[in-house]
Amino acid sequence: MYHAIVRAQVRRAFRLLSTGEADALAAQMRPDVHHTFPGEHALGGVRRDREAVRAWLYRLHRLFPDLVFEPVSMAASGPPWATVVGVEWRNRGTLPDGSAYVNAGAHVLRLRWGRLVSFHAYLDATESARALDRLVELGVQEAGAEPITSSA
Protein backbone atom coordinates (compact mmCIF):
# COMPACT_ATOMS: atom_id res chain seq x y z
CA MET A 1 0.00 0.00 0.00
CA TYR A 2 2.79 2.44 0.91
CA HIS A 3 4.47 2.03 -2.49
CA ALA A 4 1.16 2.68 -4.28
CA ILE A 5 0.90 5.99 -2.41
CA VAL A 6 4.48 6.85 -3.35
CA ARG A 7 3.82 6.09 -7.03
CA ALA A 8 0.73 8.35 -6.94
CA GLN A 9 2.82 11.09 -5.32
CA VAL A 10 5.46 10.78 -8.06
CA ARG A 11 2.82 10.85 -10.85
CA ARG A 12 1.48 14.07 -9.28
CA ALA A 13 5.02 15.49 -9.21
CA PHE A 14 5.40 14.82 -12.94
CA ARG A 15 2.10 16.63 -13.57
CA LEU A 16 3.42 19.60 -11.57
CA LEU A 17 6.66 19.47 -13.56
CA SER A 18 4.67 19.58 -16.80
CA THR A 19 2.75 22.65 -15.67
CA GLY A 20 5.77 24.52 -14.32
CA GLU A 21 4.65 24.52 -10.69
CA ALA A 22 8.14 24.89 -9.21
CA ASP A 23 6.98 26.08 -5.79
CA ALA A 24 4.67 23.09 -5.31
CA LEU A 25 7.47 20.75 -6.36
CA ALA A 26 10.01 22.45 -4.10
CA ALA A 27 7.64 22.06 -1.15
CA GLN A 28 8.06 18.28 -1.49
CA MET A 29 11.88 18.49 -1.21
CA ARG A 30 14.22 18.47 1.74
CA PRO A 31 16.19 21.74 2.09
CA ASP A 32 19.38 19.83 1.23
CA VAL A 33 17.94 18.02 -1.83
CA HIS A 34 20.50 16.82 -4.39
CA HIS A 35 19.69 17.12 -8.12
CA THR A 36 21.81 16.04 -11.08
CA PHE A 37 21.05 16.68 -14.75
CA PRO A 38 23.57 15.57 -17.39
CA GLY A 39 25.33 17.94 -19.76
CA GLU A 40 27.42 21.07 -19.86
CA HIS A 41 24.73 23.60 -20.69
CA ALA A 42 22.10 25.83 -19.09
CA LEU A 43 20.23 22.86 -17.58
CA GLY A 44 23.22 20.66 -16.76
CA GLY A 45 25.06 20.25 -13.51
CA VAL A 46 24.46 19.52 -9.87
CA ARG A 47 22.34 21.38 -7.34
CA ARG A 48 22.55 20.65 -3.63
CA ASP A 49 19.77 22.73 -2.14
CA ARG A 50 16.07 23.37 -2.61
CA GLU A 51 16.43 27.00 -3.72
CA ALA A 52 18.86 26.11 -6.52
CA VAL A 53 16.53 23.31 -7.66
CA ARG A 54 13.57 25.72 -7.57
CA ALA A 55 15.52 28.18 -9.77
CA TRP A 56 16.40 25.30 -12.12
CA LEU A 57 12.73 24.27 -12.37
CA TYR A 58 11.72 27.84 -13.21
CA ARG A 59 14.43 27.94 -15.88
CA LEU A 60 13.26 24.64 -17.37
CA HIS A 61 9.72 26.02 -17.67
CA ARG A 62 10.89 29.33 -19.18
CA LEU A 63 12.96 27.50 -21.80
CA PHE A 64 10.33 24.83 -22.55
CA PRO A 65 6.98 26.31 -21.46
CA ASP A 66 4.86 23.57 -23.06
CA LEU A 67 7.07 20.62 -22.13
CA VAL A 68 4.92 17.68 -21.00
CA PHE A 69 6.34 14.72 -19.10
CA GLU A 70 4.64 11.36 -19.37
CA PRO A 71 5.67 8.66 -16.90
CA VAL A 72 5.85 5.36 -18.80
CA SER A 73 6.71 2.97 -16.00
CA MET A 74 7.59 3.22 -12.35
CA ALA A 75 8.92 1.03 -9.56
CA ALA A 76 9.24 1.87 -5.87
CA SER A 77 10.99 -0.03 -3.11
CA GLY A 78 12.22 0.44 0.40
CA PRO A 79 10.76 1.59 3.70
CA PRO A 80 9.43 5.13 4.29
CA TRP A 81 12.79 6.32 5.65
CA ALA A 82 14.75 5.06 2.60
CA THR A 83 12.47 4.81 -0.43
CA VAL A 84 13.87 4.54 -3.95
CA VAL A 85 11.73 5.18 -7.02
CA GLY A 86 12.71 4.57 -10.63
CA VAL A 87 10.64 6.36 -13.27
CA GLU A 88 10.93 5.85 -17.02
CA TRP A 89 9.44 8.83 -18.87
CA ARG A 90 8.96 10.55 -22.22
CA ASN A 91 8.60 14.25 -22.81
CA ARG A 92 7.59 16.46 -25.67
CA GLY A 93 7.44 20.16 -26.31
CA THR A 94 7.63 22.73 -29.07
CA LEU A 95 10.46 25.16 -29.75
CA PRO A 96 9.62 28.76 -30.77
CA ASP A 97 10.17 27.91 -34.47
CA GLY A 98 7.49 25.21 -34.26
CA SER A 99 9.92 22.28 -34.28
CA ALA A 100 9.37 19.47 -31.82
CA TYR A 101 11.55 18.68 -28.85
CA VAL A 102 11.17 15.05 -27.79
CA ASN A 103 13.28 13.12 -25.32
CA ALA A 104 13.04 10.05 -23.13
CA GLY A 105 14.83 8.99 -20.01
CA ALA A 106 14.59 7.93 -16.43
CA HIS A 107 14.86 9.45 -13.01
CA VAL A 108 16.04 7.78 -9.84
CA LEU A 109 14.43 9.44 -6.84
CA ARG A 110 15.24 8.90 -3.19
CA LEU A 111 12.69 9.85 -0.57
CA ARG A 112 12.79 9.97 3.21
CA TRP A 113 9.45 10.14 4.99
CA GLY A 114 7.76 11.40 1.81
CA ARG A 115 10.25 14.21 1.15
CA LEU A 116 12.54 14.17 -1.87
CA VAL A 117 16.17 13.69 -0.84
CA SER A 118 17.71 13.36 -4.31
CA PHE A 119 16.79 12.94 -7.94
CA HIS A 120 19.08 12.15 -10.81
CA ALA A 121 18.09 12.36 -14.46
CA TYR A 122 19.33 9.91 -17.07
CA LEU A 123 18.37 10.95 -20.59
CA ASP A 124 19.65 11.70 -24.07
CA ALA A 125 21.84 14.65 -23.07
CA THR A 126 22.81 15.22 -26.71
CA GLU A 127 19.16 15.84 -27.60
CA SER A 128 18.80 18.29 -24.70
CA ALA A 129 21.95 20.16 -25.76
CA ARG A 130 20.74 20.24 -29.38
CA ALA A 131 17.42 21.79 -28.31
CA LEU A 132 19.19 24.37 -26.13
CA ASP A 133 21.55 25.25 -29.01
CA ARG A 134 18.52 25.73 -31.27
CA LEU A 135 16.91 28.00 -28.67
CA VAL A 136 20.09 30.12 -28.61
CA GLU A 137 19.94 30.35 -32.43
CA LEU A 138 16.35 31.53 -32.08
CA GLY A 139 17.43 34.31 -29.71
CA VAL A 140 16.59 32.73 -26.36
CA GLN A 141 19.64 33.94 -24.45
CA GLU A 142 18.91 32.02 -21.26
CA ALA A 143 19.37 28.76 -23.19
CA GLY A 144 23.07 29.63 -23.40
CA ALA A 145 23.43 30.71 -19.77
CA GLU A 146 25.72 29.12 -17.22
CA PRO A 147 24.20 26.23 -15.28
CA ILE A 148 22.36 26.95 -12.06
CA THR A 149 24.34 25.48 -9.19
CA SER A 150 24.18 25.70 -5.42
CA SER A 151 25.98 28.54 -3.71
CA ALA A 152 27.18 26.31 -0.87
N, C-alpha and C positions, 0 to 999 in steps of 0.2 A: 504494500500500500504506500509506504513512504516513497519508494522510487517512482511510482505513478504520479505522486504529487510533485516531485522534483521535475519529472519530464514535462508536466503541465506548466510549471514555473518557467522552465527553459523555453518552451514554445511561446509563452507570453513575452519573454525577453526578446525573442526574435521578432515578434510583432512590433514591440517597442523600437527595436533597432530599425525596422523597416519604415517606421513613421517618424524617426528622428527624435524620439523622446529621451534625450540624453539624461535629463534630471531624474526621470523615473528609473532609468537603468542604473544610474550612479547610486541611487538610494538602496539598491540591492547589493552594493559592493562594500567590502571592508575598507576602511580608510587607507590601508596599506596594500590594496589590490595590486596584482602584478599582471601586466598585459604585454604580449609580444605579437607583433605583426611583421611578417617577413618583407625584406626589401630595403633599399637605400633610396627612399623617396619621401614625399610629404606624409604618407601614412605609415611608413616603416618604423621600426625601432621598438624600444622597450619603455614602458611606463611603469612606475612603481608606486603610484598613489592615485587615489580616486579623482582628485582635481585634474591631473594630467590626462587620465582616461576620459573624463567628462569633456575636456577640451578636444581630445581626439575624436570623440563621438560627434561633437558639433561640427568639426572639420569634415568628417566623413559625410555628414548630411549636407553640408554646404557644397561639397564637391560633387556628390551624387544624390541630389534631392529626391529622385524617384526610385532609388535603389530598393528592391524588394528581396528579402531573404526568405527562402523556403526550406525549412528543415526537411530532409529526405528520410533520415533514420537517426535513431537516438538510442543510447544505452546508458544506464546509470547503475553504479554499484557503490558499495561502502555504506558505513553507518553515518548518521547525521553529522558527526563531528569530523568526518573525512570522506566526503562524497566526491566521486569522480564521474563526470558525464562526458561522453563522446557524442558529438553531433556532426553528422554529414549534412551538408547544405548546398543549395544552388542559389545564385543571385542573378538579378537582371536589372538593368537600368538603361537610361538613354542619355547620351552625351548631347551637348548643346547643338551639334550639327545634325542631330537626328540618328546618328549611328548607335548601334546597340553596344552595351557593355554587359558581358555575361561571364560569370566565373563560377567555379565550384570548389569546395574544399571541406575542411572539417575544423572543428574547434574541440579542444580538450579543456573542460572547465573543472575547477576544484572548488567545492563549497564546504563551508563549516557552519553548521547550524543555520542553513538556509541563506547565508551571505556568501557572495562570490569572493573567493580568495585569489584565484588566478584564472586567466583564460589566454590560451595560445592558439593562434590561427595558423592553419596549414592550408595553403591554397596555391594557385598558379600565380606566383609573384610576378612573372614576366607579363602576364595579362594585365595585372594591376598597374604595373609600371607603364605599359603601353597606353592604357587608358589615361593615366595621369599625364604622360607626354602629350597625348592628343589634346587634353584640356589646356595645357600650356600653349600649344599651337593655336588654340581657339581663343586665347587671351585670358584664361582663368589663372591669374598669377599665383593664387594660393596652392594650386596643384604642383608648383615648383618650389614651394617653401621648404624650409628645413623641417625635419620631423619634430613632432611634439614629444618631449621627454620630461621626465620628472626633474624637479629642481634639486631634490635631495640625493 
